[in-house]
Structure formats: C-alpha cells, structure tokens
C-alpha cells in the first residue's frame, strides 16, 4: 500500500469509529496549532494540518487510532500493522513489585 492509500484507509477507519477528519490550513490561524483529536460540540473531530507531509499524516492518524478499540473492526493486515506500530508500549512493572510479579500479572489481565 502506498502512504496515500494508508492515510485514506486510516481516515475511513476514523469515520467508522465516529471521528470526523477535517484537513485545515493551520498556518493561517495566527497562533501555534497542532493537528490532533478534539471535541467540538460533543463530536470527536481530528483536525489535520493539510500542509503536513503524508508520512506525518499517517503517523498522527495511526497514533490517534491506536488509542481506540479496533480489535473487532476488520482491517487489512498492512493497516492493522501500521496502527499497532504506533500503539504505546505496555507499562513495565514498577521496581517495588517486580520481585513478586504482581504488577506484570495485572498487565496481563
């Protein structure tokens, strides 16, 4: 898949999850604004800088979607891989629980 196709698929997935994706010229705002997910009148909206590179757009959308439950949504393997690669790493056990294994057990359940 090309980066453009991946971005298109990520945008379609966001829409399926109830997130409206809106590309805007964020350079005209007059203040420093970054792309990201926000709530507008109770609706989830991802505002994307239309001047961002395609690689940056893919990264931003994948990071956003990695925070949402997508396990039950069918995705082509390449798209799922992109999203999973942007999922935050699992929290490692804290030092005071590492000997008992208590923290790692909580992570697995």
N, C-alpha and C positions, 0 to 999 in steps of 0.2 A: 504494500500500500504506500502511496506517496504521502508526504506530510499533509498536503492539501486534503486528501481523502480521509486521513486520520482525523484532522480537525473537523471536517464535515460530519463524520461519524460521531465524534465526541459532542458536537453541537446538537445532533439529533438525539443522542442519549440524554443530554441535559434536558431537552424539551420533554422527552418521555418521563423524566423524573420531576417535571413541573417547574423547571428552571428556564426562564426566558433568557436567551442570549442576545445581547444588544451590542453591536460594534459602534463605538463613538470616537470622535476625534477628541481625545483627552488633552491635546496640546492647546486647544483653544480656551480651555476653562479658566486660565489665568492663575490657578493655584496648582500645586503638585498633586496630581491624582493618579492612582494606580488602578489597573484592571483588578476586578475581584467580584466576589459574590456579596450581594446586599439585599435588604428587604425594602421594597417600595410599595407602600400601601398594602402591606401584608403579603405581597407576592415576592417570590425569590427571583432575583434578576442578576445575571452575571454580566457586568459591563466590561467589555473587552476594548482595549485601545486598538483602533483599526490600523494604526501605524506600526504595531508590534510585528516582529518577524513571524513567519509561520511556525518556526521552532518554538518561539516564546508563547504563541497562542496555544500550541499543543501542550506545552508544559503547564501553563496556567489552567487550562480546562481539565487536564488529567489530574492535577493536584486537587482541584475542586471536586471532581467526580470520585476521586479515591476516598473522600470523606463521606460518601453516601453509600447506602446499601444497594449494591448492584449484583449481588450473588444470584438472585432469582431472575435477572434480566439476561436474555440471550445476547451474547456479543461474539463477533468473530474473534478467534483466538489472538490475532495480532492486536486488536483493540484492547482486549482484556489485559494483555501483556503490558501495553503502554500504561494503562491505568494502574495496574499492580506495581509497576516500577516506580510510580510516584506516591505510593501509599507510605505513610510514615512508618518507620521501623517500630517494632514492638518494644515496649518499655522493658528494660533489663531489670532483674531483681535488685533491690536495694541491698547494700552491704550487710545490714543488720539481719536480714532474712535469708541471705544466701546459703548459710550453713544448714538451715532447716528445710530449705526448698519451698517454704511457704509462699513466697512471692511468685515463684515460677509456676506453682500449682494454680494460683489464682489466674494467671495469664492464660493458661490452657483451658480454663473453664469459663 
